[in-house]
Amino acid sequence: MKPMSRMMAIFGVLAVVAAVSGCGYRMAESGYLNESVTRVAVVVFENNTSESRAGVSFSNELIREITQRSDTEVVSVDKATRVVEGTVKAITFSTQSRSSDETVTEREVTARVDVKLKGPEGKILWSVKDFTSSESYTVSSDFEDDQASRNEAVETIAERVAERLVSLMLSRF
């Protein structure tokens, strides 16, 4: 086998091994959200926006992140030692680009949330206010497609916010 063919064969084998092994990962951060937070409840976020599922989406993503990236157990409120509460304060849309004066081609969605981790008797152990994240999406002339893109952008923001919040919590607030 020629040297170039051998390199291509090795590269091909490495590519197959990488593909088969998948891209699953676990962040280097792990452990409890804090030494005292072994069990936590995440209450459905209050939703002060016109996006009907925003509170549920942000809560579900936070539960998923805590479960995947920490040893803290997510339980019901009656079994929790700590409770996470949040509020989706605003979700705003702004024009990013246009193809004409009347036609918007891209929008940016920005969400702003407040989150609190409460201990016994409602004492606030950790909080963040006006936590924001944004995502752009392509506007479609079809209403259903546009709604789907808009909803997907809000879901992406919920994922990012959850990732960043858990990172902050794991950094030993």
Protein Blocks (a to p, Z undefined) as FASTA:
>chain_A
ZZklmmmmmmmmmmmmmmmnopadcdfbgcjfbfklmbccddddddfbfblklmmmmmmm
mmmmmmmmmcbdcddfklpcbdcddddfbdcdddfbdfbfklcfbdcdddddddddddeh
hiafbdcehiacdddddddfblklmmmmmmmmmmmmmmmmmmmmmmmmmnoZZ
